[in-house]
Amino acid sequence: MLVIGREIGEIIAIDDHIKIKVLSVEGNTVRFGISAPRHIEVHRAEIYKRIVEHLAKQAG
């Protein structure tokens, strides 16, 4: 795992197409802005887990 420290307003770039910007830090909460092409789905981990579980149930 790569660990990167960033300050508010700074950006992390993942290849040429995905950018993650630190918008705010309030206590234990960090807010990010994520820019990615429409064909790349971006989900919080708990939502992604539900999607995977739902698809597994549909597949049987």
Buried (B, 14 or more C-beta within 10 A) or exposed (E): EEEEEBEEEEEBEEEEEBBBBBEEEEEEEEEEEEEEEEEEEEEEEEEEEEEEEEEEEEEE
